[in-house]
Amino acid sequence: MASIPKGETKDHPLINPFGPLSPNMESMNLDPILVVVGGSDLLKDRAEEYTKRLKILGKKVKYVEFEGQQHCFFTFIDLDSEPSKELMKAIKTFIAENSANKIP
């Protein structure tokens, strides 16, 4: 896997935030979290489970799914496409809802 340090396993906290090597998130003071996933993403189930477990721990988390989109769709899409515009709107709304300095 390209996103974990060389020699590590799938239990590394970067890959498995609820795994045996990960810190206990229950006592952590986390800022609100926005989880963005493509509806056709192969890792969609993991994103849903991550969101569900954070909510169980009482963390403020918002899940936004983009129907028909693949993994990391936001890095490959045309900035003028509908998914891109919807993603920017979702990010702006999330920041506005969770910021002391409200965005108009």
Secondary structure as the mmCIF struct_conf table of DSSP 4:
data_model
#
loop_
_struct_conf.conf_type_id
_struct_conf.id
_struct_conf.beg_label_comp_id
_struct_conf.beg_label_asym_id
_struct_conf.beg_label_seq_id
_struct_conf.end_label_comp_id
_struct_conf.end_label_asym_id
_struct_conf.end_label_seq_id
TURN_TY1_P TURN_TY1_P1 ALA A 2 SER A 3
BEND BEND1 ILE A 4 ILE A 4
TURN_TY1_P TURN_TY1_P2 LYS A 6 GLY A 7
TURN_TY1_P TURN_TY1_P3 LYS A 10 ASP A 11
BEND BEND2 HIS A 12 HIS A 12
TURN_TY1_P TURN_TY1_P4 PRO A 13 ILE A 15
TURN_TY1_P TURN_TY1_P5 PRO A 17 PHE A 18
BEND BEND3 GLY A 19 GLY A 19
TURN_TY1_P TURN_TY1_P6 PRO A 20 LEU A 21
BEND BEND4 SER A 22 SER A 22
HELX_RH_3T_P HELX_RH_3T_P1 MET A 25 SER A 27
HELX_LH_PP_P HELX_LH_PP_P1 LEU A 30 PRO A 32
STRN STRN1 ILE A 33 GLY A 38
TURN_TY1_P TURN_TY1_P7 GLY A 39 SER A 40
TURN_TY1_P TURN_TY1_P8 LEU A 42 LEU A 43
HELX_RH_AL_P HELX_RH_AL_P1 LYS A 44 ILE A 56
TURN_TY1_P TURN_TY1_P9 LEU A 57 GLY A 58
STRN STRN2 VAL A 61 PHE A 66
TURN_TY1_P TURN_TY1_P10 GLU A 67 GLY A 68
TURN_TY1_P TURN_TY1_P11 HIS A 71 CYS A 72
HELX_RH_3T_P HELX_RH_3T_P2 PHE A 73 THR A 75
TURN_TY1_P TURN_TY1_P12 PHE A 76 PHE A 76
BEND BEND5 ILE A 77 ILE A 77
TURN_TY1_P TURN_TY1_P13 LEU A 79 ASP A 80
BEND BEND6 SER A 81 SER A 81
HELX_RH_AL_P HELX_RH_AL_P2 GLU A 82 GLU A 97
TURN_TY1_P TURN_TY1_P14 ASN A 98 ASN A 98
BEND BEND7 ALA A 100 ASN A 101
#
